[in-house]
Amino acid sequence: MPIYEYSCQRCGNKFELLVRANTRPDCPDCLCTELTQKLSLVSTAA
Ligand SMILES: [Zn+2]
């Protein structure tokens, strides 16, 4: 399973999640689902 970094559009919280297919992640801070998905950590690792 890939790990993705998300940024919450509501509170600006940034967090990383393991994402399974057909899973809609939500913000651990405000529980909203309006998230911006960023690149996976696999491709951004130095
Ligand atoms: Zn949030």
mmCIF file of the protein (N, C-alpha, C, O) and its ligand, coordinates in Angstrom:
data_MODEL
# 
_entry.id   MODEL 
# 
loop_
_entity.id 
_entity.type 
_entity.pdbx_number_of_molecules 
1 polymer     1 
2 non-polymer 1 
# 
_entity_poly.entity_id                      1 
_entity_poly.type                           'polypeptide(L)' 
_entity_poly.nstd_linkage                   no 
_entity_poly.nstd_monomer                   no 
_entity_poly.pdbx_seq_one_letter_code       MPIYEYSCQRCGNKFELLVRANTRPDCPDCLCTELTQKLSLVSTAA 
_entity_poly.pdbx_seq_one_letter_code_can   MPIYEYSCQRCGNKFELLVRANTRPDCPDCLCTELTQKLSLVSTAA 
_entity_poly.pdbx_strand_id                 A 
# 
loop_
_entity_poly_seq.entity_id 
_entity_poly_seq.num 
_entity_poly_seq.mon_id 
_entity_poly_seq.hetero 
1 1  MET n 
1 2  PRO n 
1 3  ILE n 
1 4  TYR n 
1 5  GLU n 
1 6  TYR n 
1 7  SER n 
1 8  CYS n 
1 9  GLN n 
1 10 ARG n 
1 11 CYS n 
1 12 GLY n 
1 13 ASN n 
1 14 LYS n 
1 15 PHE n 
1 16 GLU n 
1 17 LEU n 
1 18 LEU n 
1 19 VAL n 
1 20 ARG n 
1 21 ALA n 
1 22 ASN n 
1 23 THR n 
1 24 ARG n 
1 25 PRO n 
1 26 ASP n 
1 27 CYS n 
1 28 PRO n 
1 29 ASP n 
1 30 CYS n 
1 31 LEU n 
1 32 CYS n 
1 33 THR n 
1 34 GLU n 
1 35 LEU n 
1 36 THR n 
1 37 GLN n 
1 38 LYS n 
1 39 LEU n 
1 40 SER n 
1 41 LEU n 
1 42 VAL n 
1 43 SER n 
1 44 THR n 
1 45 ALA n 
1 46 ALA n 
# 
loop_
_struct_asym.id 
_struct_asym.entity_id 
A 1 
B 2 
# 
loop_
_chem_comp.id 
_chem_comp.type 
_chem_comp.mon_nstd_flag 
ALA 'L-peptide linking' y 
ARG 'L-peptide linking' y 
ASN 'L-peptide linking' y 
ASP 'L-peptide linking' y 
CYS 'L-peptide linking' y 
GLN 'L-peptide linking' y 
GLU 'L-peptide linking' y 
GLY 'peptide linking'   y 
ILE 'L-peptide linking' y 
LEU 'L-peptide linking' y 
LYS 'L-peptide linking' y 
MET 'L-peptide linking' y 
PHE 'L-peptide linking' y 
PRO 'L-peptide linking' y 
SER 'L-peptide linking' y 
THR 'L-peptide linking' y 
TYR 'L-peptide linking' y 
VAL 'L-peptide linking' y 
ZN  non-polymer         . 
# 
_pdbx_entity_nonpoly.entity_id   2 
_pdbx_entity_nonpoly.name        ? 
_pdbx_entity_nonpoly.comp_id     ZN 
# 
_pdbx_nonpoly_scheme.asym_id         B 
_pdbx_nonpoly_scheme.entity_id       2 
_pdbx_nonpoly_scheme.mon_id          ZN 
_pdbx_nonpoly_scheme.ndb_seq_num     1 
_pdbx_nonpoly_scheme.pdb_seq_num     101 
_pdbx_nonpoly_scheme.auth_seq_num    101 
_pdbx_nonpoly_scheme.pdb_mon_id      ZN 
_pdbx_nonpoly_scheme.auth_mon_id     ZN 
_pdbx_nonpoly_scheme.pdb_strand_id   A 
_pdbx_nonpoly_scheme.pdb_ins_code    . 
# 
loop_
_atom_site.group_PDB 
_atom_site.id 
_atom_site.type_symbol 
_atom_site.label_atom_id 
_atom_site.label_alt_id 
_atom_site.label_comp_id 
_atom_site.label_asym_id 
_atom_site.label_entity_id 
_atom_site.label_seq_id 
_atom_site.pdbx_PDB_ins_code 
_atom_site.Cartn_x 
_atom_site.Cartn_y 
_atom_site.Cartn_z 
_atom_site.occupancy 
_atom_site.B_iso_or_equiv 
_atom_site.pdbx_formal_charge 
_atom_site.auth_seq_id 
_atom_site.auth_comp_id 
_atom_site.auth_asym_id 
_atom_site.auth_atom_id 
_atom_site.pdbx_PDB_model_num 
ATOM   1   N  N  . MET A 1 1  ? 0.845   -1.203 0.000  1.00 0.00 ? 1   MET A N  1 
ATOM   2   C  CA . MET A 1 1  ? 0.000   0.000  0.000  1.00 0.00 ? 1   MET A CA 1 
ATOM   3   C  C  . MET A 1 1  ? 0.873   1.243  0.000  1.00 0.00 ? 1   MET A C  1 
ATOM   4   O  O  . MET A 1 1  ? 1.836   1.331  0.762  1.00 0.00 ? 1   MET A O  1 
ATOM   5   N  N  . PRO A 1 2  ? 0.549   2.174  -0.828 1.00 0.00 ? 2   PRO A N  1 
ATOM   6   C  CA . PRO A 1 2  ? 1.334   3.418  -0.864 1.00 0.00 ? 2   PRO A CA 1 
ATOM   7   C  C  . PRO A 1 2  ? 0.975   4.341  0.292  1.00 0.00 ? 2   PRO A C  1 
ATOM   8   O  O  . PRO A 1 2  ? -0.140  4.324  0.812  1.00 0.00 ? 2   PRO A O  1 
ATOM   9   N  N  . ILE A 1 3  ? 1.946   5.131  0.666  1.00 0.00 ? 3   ILE A N  1 
ATOM   10  C  CA . ILE A 1 3  ? 1.701   6.170  1.666  1.00 0.00 ? 3   ILE A CA 1 
ATOM   11  C  C  . ILE A 1 3  ? 1.614   7.507  0.937  1.00 0.00 ? 3   ILE A C  1 
ATOM   12  O  O  . ILE A 1 3  ? 2.500   7.867  0.162  1.00 0.00 ? 3   ILE A O  1 
ATOM   13  N  N  . TYR A 1 4  ? 0.540   8.226  1.197  1.00 0.00 ? 4   TYR A N  1 
ATOM   14  C  CA . TYR A 1 4  ? 0.370   9.528  0.568  1.00 0.00 ? 4   TYR A CA 1 
ATOM   15  C  C  . TYR A 1 4  ? 0.379   10.627 1.605  1.00 0.00 ? 4   TYR A C  1 
ATOM   16  O  O  . TYR A 1 4  ? 0.000   10.433 2.760  1.00 0.00 ? 4   TYR A O  1 
ATOM   17  N  N  . GLU A 1 5  ? 0.824   11.783 1.158  1.00 0.00 ? 5   GLU A N  1 
ATOM   18  C  CA . GLU A 1 5  ? 0.769   12.947 2.029  1.00 0.00 ? 5   GLU A CA 1 
ATOM   19  C  C  . GLU A 1 5  ? -0.436  13.777 1.631  1.00 0.00 ? 5   GLU A C  1 
ATOM   20  O  O  . GLU A 1 5  ? -0.676  14.018 0.448  1.00 0.00 ? 5   GLU A O  1 
ATOM   21  N  N  . TYR A 1 6  ? -1.183  14.207 2.622  1.00 0.00 ? 6   TYR A N  1 
ATOM   22  C  CA . TYR A 1 6  ? -2.371  15.006 2.369  1.00 0.00 ? 6   TYR A CA 1 
ATOM   23  C  C  . TYR A 1 6  ? -2.269  16.340 3.060  1.00 0.00 ? 6   TYR A C  1 
ATOM   24  O  O  . TYR A 1 6  ? -1.624  16.482 4.098  1.00 0.00 ? 6   TYR A O  1 
ATOM   25  N  N  . SER A 1 7  ? -2.919  17.311 2.464  1.00 0.00 ? 7   SER A N  1 
ATOM   26  C  CA . SER A 1 7  ? -3.051  18.608 3.082  1.00 0.00 ? 7   SER A CA 1 
ATOM   27  C  C  . SER A 1 7  ? -4.539  18.929 3.166  1.00 0.00 ? 7   SER A C  1 
ATOM   28  O  O  . SER A 1 7  ? -5.254  18.877 2.166  1.00 0.00 ? 7   SER A O  1 
ATOM   29  N  N  . CYS A 1 8  ? -4.990  19.258 4.360  1.00 0.00 ? 8   CYS A N  1 
ATOM   30  C  CA . CYS A 1 8  ? -6.406  19.545 4.559  1.00 0.00 ? 8   CYS A CA 1 
ATOM   31  C  C  . CYS A 1 8  ? -6.732  20.951 4.056  1.00 0.00 ? 8   CYS A C  1 
ATOM   32  O  O  . CYS A 1 8  ? -6.052  21.916 4.406  1.00 0.00 ? 8   CYS A O  1 
ATOM   33  N  N  . GLN A 1 9  ? -7.767  21.060 3.241  1.00 0.00 ? 9   GLN A N  1 
ATOM   34  C  CA . GLN A 1 9  ? -8.129  22.366 2.701  1.00 0.00 ? 9   GLN A CA 1 
ATOM   35  C  C  . GLN A 1 9  ? -8.893  23.208 3.709  1.00 0.00 ? 9   GLN A C  1 
ATOM   36  O  O  . GLN A 1 9  ? -9.098  24.406 3.510  1.00 0.00 ? 9   GLN A O  1 
ATOM   37  N  N  . ARG A 1 10 ? -9.303  22.579 4.773  1.00 0.00 ? 10  ARG A N  1 
ATOM   38  C  CA . ARG A 1 10 ? -10.141 23.282 5.742  1.00 0.00 ? 10  ARG A CA 1 
ATOM   39  C  C  . ARG A 1 10 ? -9.301  23.902 6.857  1.00 0.00 ? 10  ARG A C  1 
ATOM   40  O  O  . ARG A 1 10 ? -9.432  25.083 7.177  1.00 0.00 ? 10  ARG A O  1 
ATOM   41  N  N  . CYS A 1 11 ? -8.426  23.062 7.444  1.00 0.00 ? 11  CYS A N  1 
ATOM   42  C  CA . CYS A 1 11 ? -7.644  23.561 8.577  1.00 0.00 ? 11  CYS A CA 1 
ATOM   43  C  C  . CYS A 1 11 ? -6.154  23.642 8.259  1.00 0.00 ? 11  CYS A C  1 
ATOM   44  O  O  . CYS A 1 11 ? -5.371  24.136 9.070  1.00 0.00 ? 11  CYS A O  1 
ATOM   45  N  N  . GLY A 1 12 ? -5.759  23.157 7.076  1.00 0.00 ? 12  GLY A N  1 
ATOM   46  C  CA . GLY A 1 12 ? -4.362  23.264 6.690  1.00 0.00 ? 12  GLY A CA 1 
ATOM   47  C  C  . GLY A 1 12 ? -3.470  22.198 7.294  1.00 0.00 ? 12  GLY A C  1 
ATOM   48  O  O  . GLY A 1 12 ? -2.251  22.242 7.132  1.00 0.00 ? 12  GLY A O  1 
ATOM   49  N  N  . ASN A 1 13 ? -4.064  21.246 7.984  1.00 0.00 ? 13  ASN A N  1 
ATOM   50  C  CA . ASN A 1 13 ? -3.281  20.179 8.585  1.00 0.00 ? 13  ASN A CA 1 
ATOM   51  C  C  . ASN A 1 13 ? -2.627  19.311 7.517  1.00 0.00 ? 13  ASN A C  1 
ATOM   52  O  O  . ASN A 1 13 ? -3.239  18.989 6.499  1.00 0.00 ? 13  ASN A O  1 
ATOM   53  N  N  . LYS A 1 14 ? -1.391  18.944 7.761  1.00 0.00 ? 14  LYS A N  1 
ATOM   54  C  CA . LYS A 1 14 ? -0.709  18.042 6.834  1.00 0.00 ? 14  LYS A CA 1 
ATOM   55  C  C  . LYS A 1 14 ? -0.451  16.722 7.547  1.00 0.00 ? 14  LYS A C  1 
ATOM   56  O  O  . LYS A 1 14 ? -0.027  16.692 8.702  1.00 0.00 ? 14  LYS A O  1 
ATOM   57  N  N  . PHE A 1 15 ? -0.712  15.647 6.843  1.00 0.00 ? 15  PHE A N  1 
ATOM   58  C  CA . PHE A 1 15 ? -0.528  14.342 7.469  1.00 0.00 ? 15  PHE A CA 1 
ATOM   59  C  C  . PHE A 1 15 ? -0.285  13.297 6.399  1.00 0.00 ? 15  PHE A C  1 
ATOM   60  O  O  . PHE A 1 15 ? -0.504  13.528 5.210  1.00 0.00 ? 15  PHE A O  1 
ATOM   61  N  N  . GLU A 1 16 ? 0.173   12.141 6.854  1.00 0.00 ? 16  GLU A N  1 
ATOM   62  C  CA . GLU A 1 16 ? 0.465   11.045 5.945  1.00 0.00 ? 16  GLU A CA 1 
ATOM   63  C  C  . GLU A 1 16 ? -0.438  9.874  6.265  1.00 0.00 ? 16  GLU A C  1 
ATOM   64  O  O  . GLU A 1 16 ? -0.718  9.582  7.428  1.00 0.00 ? 16  GLU A O  1 
ATOM   65  N  N  . LEU A 1 17 ? -0.887  9.210  5.221  1.00 0.00 ? 17  LEU A N  1 
ATOM   66  C  CA . LEU A 1 17 ? -1.790  8.086  5.422  1.00 0.00 ? 17  LEU A CA 1 
ATOM   67  C  C  . LEU A 1 17 ? -1.442  6.934  4.495  1.00 0.00 ? 17  LEU A C  1 
ATOM   68  O  O  . LEU A 1 17 ? -1.017  7.121  3.355  1.00 0.00 ? 17  LEU A O  1 
ATOM   69  N  N  . LEU A 1 18 ? -1.638  5.756  5.021  1.00 0.00 ? 18  LEU A N  1 
ATOM   70  C  CA . LEU A 1 18 ? -1.660  4.583  4.166  1.00 0.00 ? 18  LEU A CA 1 
ATOM   71  C  C  . LEU A 1 18 ? -3.030  4.532  3.504  1.00 0.00 ? 18  LEU A C  1 
ATOM   72  O  O  . LEU A 1 18 ? -4.055  4.559  4.185  1.00 0.00 ? 18  LEU A O  1 
ATOM   73  N  N  . VAL A 1 19 ? -3.047  4.459  2.197  1.00 0.00 ? 19  VAL A N  1 
ATOM   74  C  CA . VAL A 1 19 ? -4.311  4.541  1.484  1.00 0.00 ? 19  VAL A CA 1 
ATOM   75  C  C  . VAL A 1 19 ? -4.598  3.250  0.736  1.00 0.00 ? 19  VAL A C  1 
ATOM   76  O  O  . VAL A 1 19 ? -3.809  2.814  -0.103 1.00 0.00 ? 19  VAL A O  1 
ATOM   77  N  N  . ARG A 1 20 ? -5.718  2.656  1.045  1.00 0.00 ? 20  ARG A N  1 
ATOM   78  C  CA . ARG A 1 20 ? -6.170  1.480  0.310  1.00 0.00 ? 20  ARG A CA 1 
ATOM   79  C  C  . ARG A 1 20 ? -7.073  1.930  -0.830 1.00 0.00 ? 20  ARG A C  1 
ATOM   80  O  O  . ARG A 1 20 ? -7.575  3.054  -0.838 1.00 0.00 ? 20  ARG A O  1 
ATOM   81  N  N  . ALA A 1 21 ? -7.265  1.058  -1.764 1.00 0.00 ? 21  ALA A N  1 
ATOM   82  C  CA . ALA A 1 21 ? -8.157  1.374  -2.868 1.00 0.00 ? 21  ALA A CA 1 
ATOM   83  C  C  . ALA A 1 21 ? -9.563  1.633  -2.330 1.00 0.00 ? 21  ALA A C  1 
ATOM   84  O  O  . ALA A 1 21 ? -10.030 0.969  -1.405 1.00 0.00 ? 21  ALA A O  1 
ATOM   85  N  N  . ASN A 1 22 ? -10.211 2.606  -2.931 1.00 0.00 ? 22  ASN A N  1 
ATOM   86  C  CA . ASN A 1 22 ? -11.593 2.921  -2.594 1.00 0.00 ? 22  ASN A CA 1 
ATOM   87  C  C  . ASN A 1 22 ? -11.760 3.414  -1.158 1.00 0.00 ? 22  ASN A C  1 
ATOM   88  O  O  . ASN A 1 22 ? -12.844 3.318  -0.581 1.00 0.00 ? 22  ASN A O  1 
ATOM   89  N  N  . THR A 1 23 ? -10.698 3.932  -0.600 1.00 0.00 ? 23  THR A N  1 
ATOM   90  C  CA . THR A 1 23 ? -10.798 4.525  0.726  1.00 0.00 ? 23  THR A CA 1 
ATOM   91  C  C  . THR A 1 23 ? -10.765 6.037  0.601  1.00 0.00 ? 23  THR A C  1 
ATOM   92  O  O  . THR A 1 23 ? -9.906  6.600  -0.077 1.00 0.00 ? 23  THR A O  1 
ATOM   93  N  N  . ARG A 1 24 ? -11.699 6.679  1.257  1.00 0.00 ? 24  ARG A N  1 
ATOM   94  C  CA . ARG A 1 24 ? -11.687 8.138  1.257  1.00 0.00 ? 24  ARG A CA 1 
ATOM   95  C  C  . ARG A 1 24 ? -11.161 8.619  2.606  1.00 0.00 ? 24  ARG A C  1 
ATOM   96  O  O  . ARG A 1 24 ? -11.838 8.487  3.626  1.00 0.00 ? 24  ARG A O  1 
ATOM   97  N  N  . PRO A 1 25 ? -9.964  9.169  2.607  1.00 0.00 ? 25  PRO A N  1 
ATOM   98  C  CA . PRO A 1 25 ? -9.374  9.611  3.871  1.00 0.00 ? 25  PRO A CA 1 
ATOM   99  C  C  . PRO A 1 25 ? -10.010 10.901 4.370  1.00 0.00 ? 25  PRO A C  1 
ATOM   100 O  O  . PRO A 1 25 ? -10.563 11.686 3.600  1.00 0.00 ? 25  PRO A O  1 
ATOM   101 N  N  . ASP A 1 26 ? -9.916  11.092 5.665  1.00 0.00 ? 26  ASP A N  1 
ATOM   102 C  CA . ASP A 1 26 ? -10.383 12.359 6.228  1.00 0.00 ? 26  ASP A CA 1 
ATOM   103 C  C  . ASP A 1 26 ? -9.320  12.918 7.169  1.00 0.00 ? 26  ASP A C  1 
ATOM   104 O  O  . ASP A 1 26 ? -8.426  12.205 7.624  1.00 0.00 ? 26  ASP A O  1 
ATOM   105 N  N  . CYS A 1 27 ? -9.440  14.181 7.438  1.00 0.00 ? 27  CYS A N  1 
ATOM   106 C  CA . CYS A 1 27 ? -8.467  14.875 8.262  1.00 0.00 ? 27  CYS A CA 1 
ATOM   107 C  C  . CYS A 1 27 ? -8.600  14.428 9.720  1.00 0.00 ? 27  CYS A C  1 
ATOM   108 O  O  . CYS A 1 27 ? -9.700  14.450 10.272 1.00 0.00 ? 27  CYS A O  1 
ATOM   109 N  N  . PRO A 1 28 ? -7.498  14.024 10.343 1.00 0.00 ? 28  PRO A N  1 
ATOM   110 C  CA . PRO A 1 28 ? -7.556  13.596 11.740 1.00 0.00 ? 28  PRO A CA 1 
ATOM   111 C  C  . PRO A 1 28 ? -7.849  14.753 12.690 1.00 0.00 ? 28  PRO A C  1 
ATOM   112 O  O  . PRO A 1 28 ? -8.219  14.535 13.843 1.00 0.00 ? 28  PRO A O  1 
ATOM   113 N  N  . ASP A 1 29 ? -7.688  15.955 12.216 1.00 0.00 ? 29  ASP A N  1 
ATOM   114 C  CA . ASP A 1 29 ? -7.917  17.118 13.058 1.00 0.00 ? 29  ASP A CA 1 
ATOM   115 C  C  . ASP A 1 29 ? -9.372  17.558 13.031 1.00 0.00 ? 29  ASP A C  1 
ATOM   116 O  O  . ASP A 1 29 ? -10.007 17.676 14.079 1.00 0.00 ? 29  ASP A O  1 
ATOM   117 N  N  . CYS A 1 30 ? -9.896  17.798 11.852 1.00 0.00 ? 30  CYS A N  1 
ATOM   118 C  CA . CYS A 1 30 ? -11.248 18.360 11.744 1.00 0.00 ? 30  CYS A CA 1 
ATOM   119 C  C  . CYS A 1 30 ? -12.219 17.397 11.067 1.00 0.00 ? 30  CYS A C  1 
ATOM   120 O  O  . CYS A 1 30 ? -13.404 17.702 10.926 1.00 0.00 ? 30  CYS A O  1 
ATOM   121 N  N  . LEU A 1 31 ? -11.718 16.237 10.649 1.00 0.00 ? 31  LEU A N  1 
ATOM   122 C  CA . LEU A 1 31 ? -12.549 15.172 10.084 1.00 0.00 ? 31  LEU A CA 1 
ATOM   123 C  C  . LEU A 1 31 ? -13.182 15.527 8.754  1.00 0.00 ? 31  LEU A C  1 
ATOM   124 O  O  . LEU A 1 31 ? -14.063 14.806 8.287  1.00 0.00 ? 31  LEU A O  1 
ATOM   125 N  N  . CYS A 1 32 ? -12.760 16.616 8.131  1.00 0.00 ? 32  CYS A N  1 
ATOM   126 C  CA . CYS A 1 32 ? -13.315 16.925 6.832  1.00 0.00 ? 32  CYS A CA 1 
ATOM   127 C  C  . CYS A 1 32 ? -12.624 16.087 5.765  1.00 0.00 ? 32  CYS A C  1 
ATOM   128 O  O  . CYS A 1 32 ? -11.515 15.595 5.977  1.00 0.00 ? 32  CYS A O  1 
ATOM   129 N  N  . THR A 1 33 ? -13.265 15.928 4.639  1.00 0.00 ? 33  THR A N  1 
ATOM   130 C  CA . THR A 1 33 ? -12.715 15.079 3.579  1.00 0.00 ? 33  THR A CA 1 
ATOM   131 C  C  . THR A 1 33 ? -12.239 15.902 2.389  1.00 0.00 ? 33  THR A C  1 
ATOM   132 O  O  . THR A 1 33 ? -11.944 15.356 1.326  1.00 0.00 ? 33  THR A O  1 
ATOM   133 N  N  . GLU A 1 34 ? -12.168 17.200 2.571  1.00 0.00 ? 34  GLU A N  1 
ATOM   134 C  CA . GLU A 1 34 ? -11.677 18.049 1.484  1.00 0.00 ? 34  GLU A CA 1 
ATOM   135 C  C  . GLU A 1 34 ? -10.157 18.145 1.583  1.00 0.00 ? 34  GLU A C  1 
ATOM   136 O  O  . GLU A 1 34 ? -9.608  19.087 2.155  1.00 0.00 ? 34  GLU A O  1 
ATOM   137 N  N  . LEU A 1 35 ? -9.501  17.149 1.011  1.00 0.00 ? 35  LEU A N  1 
ATOM   138 C  CA . LEU A 1 35 ? -8.057  17.049 1.144  1.00 0.00 ? 35  LEU A CA 1 
ATOM   139 C  C  . LEU A 1 35 ? -7.379  17.187 -0.196 1.00 0.00 ? 35  LEU A C  1 
ATOM   140 O  O  . LEU A 1 35 ? -7.919  16.791 -1.228 1.00 0.00 ? 35  LEU A O  1 
ATOM   141 N  N  . THR A 1 36 ? -6.200  17.748 -0.167 1.00 0.00 ? 36  THR A N  1 
ATOM   142 C  CA . THR A 1 36 ? -5.367  17.770 -1.357 1.00 0.00 ? 36  THR A CA 1 
ATOM   143 C  C  . THR A 1 36 ? -4.347  16.649 -1.236 1.00 0.00 ? 36  THR A C  1 
ATOM   144 O  O  . THR A 1 36 ? -3.565  16.603 -0.287 1.00 0.00 ? 36  THR A O  1 
ATOM   145 N  N  . GLN A 1 37 ? -4.366  15.752 -2.205 1.00 0.00 ? 37  GLN A N  1 
ATOM   146 C  CA . GLN A 1 37 ? -3.426  14.650 -2.163 1.00 0.00 ? 37  GLN A CA 1 
ATOM   147 C  C  . GLN A 1 37 ? -2.123  15.048 -2.827 1.00 0.00 ? 37  GLN A C  1 
ATOM   148 O  O  . GLN A 1 37 ? -2.102  15.566 -3.943 1.00 0.00 ? 37  GLN A O  1 
ATOM   149 N  N  . LYS A 1 38 ? -1.051  14.796 -2.124 1.00 0.00 ? 38  LYS A N  1 
ATOM   150 C  CA . LYS A 1 38 ? 0.257   15.114 -2.684 1.00 0.00 ? 38  LYS A CA 1 
ATOM   151 C  C  . LYS A 1 38 ? 0.938   13.825 -3.123 1.00 0.00 ? 38  LYS A C  1 
ATOM   152 O  O  . LYS A 1 38 ? 0.364   12.740 -3.029 1.00 0.00 ? 38  LYS A O  1 
ATOM   153 N  N  . LEU A 1 39 ? 2.158   13.959 -3.598 1.00 0.00 ? 39  LEU A N  1 
ATOM   154 C  CA . LEU A 1 39 ? 2.877   12.794 -4.067 1.00 0.00 ? 39  LEU A CA 1 
ATOM   155 C  C  . LEU A 1 39 ? 3.117   11.796 -2.934 1.00 0.00 ? 39  LEU A C  1 
ATOM   156 O  O  . LEU A 1 39 ? 3.201   12.168 -1.763 1.00 0.00 ? 39  LEU A O  1 
ATOM   157 N  N  . SER A 1 40 ? 3.220   10.566 -3.297 1.00 0.00 ? 40  SER A N  1 
ATOM   158 C  CA . SER A 1 40 ? 3.521   9.550  -2.298 1.00 0.00 ? 40  SER A CA 1 
ATOM   159 C  C  . SER A 1 40 ? 4.927   9.736  -1.776 1.00 0.00 ? 40  SER A C  1 
ATOM   160 O  O  . SER A 1 40 ? 5.790   10.292 -2.454 1.00 0.00 ? 40  SER A O  1 
ATOM   161 N  N  . LEU A 1 41 ? 5.146   9.267  -0.571 1.00 0.00 ? 41  LEU A N  1 
ATOM   162 C  CA . LEU A 1 41 ? 6.457   9.417  0.042  1.00 0.00 ? 41  LEU A CA 1 
ATOM   163 C  C  . LEU A 1 41 ? 7.504   8.589  -0.692 1.00 0.00 ? 41  LEU A C  1 
ATOM   164 O  O  . LEU A 1 41 ? 8.701   8.859  -0.592 1.00 0.00 ? 41  LEU A O  1 
ATOM   165 N  N  . VAL A 1 42 ? 7.059   7.603  -1.412 1.00 0.00 ? 42  VAL A N  1 
ATOM   166 C  CA . VAL A 1 42 ? 7.996   6.760  -2.150 1.00 0.00 ? 42  VAL A CA 1 
ATOM   167 C  C  . VAL A 1 42 ? 8.731   7.579  -3.198 1.00 0.00 ? 42  VAL A C  1 
ATOM   168 O  O  . VAL A 1 42 ? 9.939   7.438  -3.383 1.00 0.00 ? 42  VAL A O  1 
ATOM   169 N  N  . SER A 1 43 ? 7.978   8.440  -3.881 1.00 0.00 ? 43  SER A N  1 
ATOM   170 C  CA . SER A 1 43 ? 8.588   9.193  -4.961 1.00 0.00 ? 43  SER A CA 1 
ATOM   171 C  C  . SER A 1 43 ? 9.276   10.470 -4.480 1.00 0.00 ? 43  SER A C  1 
ATOM   172 O  O  . SER A 1 43 ? 10.049  11.080 -5.218 1.00 0.00 ? 43  SER A O  1 
ATOM   173 N  N  . THR A 1 44 ? 8.990   10.868 -3.241 1.00 0.00 ? 44  THR A N  1 
ATOM   174 C  CA . THR A 1 44 ? 9.603   12.097 -2.740 1.00 0.00 ? 44  THR A CA 1 
ATOM   175 C  C  . THR A 1 44 ? 10.770  11.801 -1.807 1.00 0.00 ? 44  THR A C  1 
ATOM   176 O  O  . THR A 1 44 ? 11.461  12.717 -1.362 1.00 0.00 ? 44  THR A O  1 
ATOM   177 N  N  . ALA A 1 45 ? 10.987  10.526 -1.512 1.00 0.00 ? 45  ALA A N  1 
ATOM   178 C  CA . ALA A 1 45 ? 12.097  10.183 -0.620 1.00 0.00 ? 45  ALA A CA 1 
ATOM   179 C  C  . ALA A 1 45 ? 13.430  10.509 -1.285 1.00 0.00 ? 45  ALA A C  1 
ATOM   180 O  O  . ALA A 1 45 ? 13.639  10.241 -2.468 1.00 0.00 ? 45  ALA A O  1 
ATOM   181 N  N  . ALA A 1 46 ? 14.305  11.080 -0.512 1.00 0.00 ? 46  ALA A N  1 
ATOM   182 C  CA . ALA A 1 46 ? 15.596  11.492 -1.073 1.00 0.00 ? 46  ALA A CA 1 
ATOM   183 C  C  . ALA A 1 46 ? 16.467  10.285 -1.406 1.00 0.00 ? 46  ALA A C  1 
ATOM   184 O  O  . ALA A 1 46 ? 17.588  10.447 -1.887 1.00 0.00 ? 46  ALA A O  1 
HETATM 185 ZN ZN . ZN  B 2 .  ? -8.556  19.475 8.703  1.00 0.00 2 101 ZN  A ZN 1 
# 
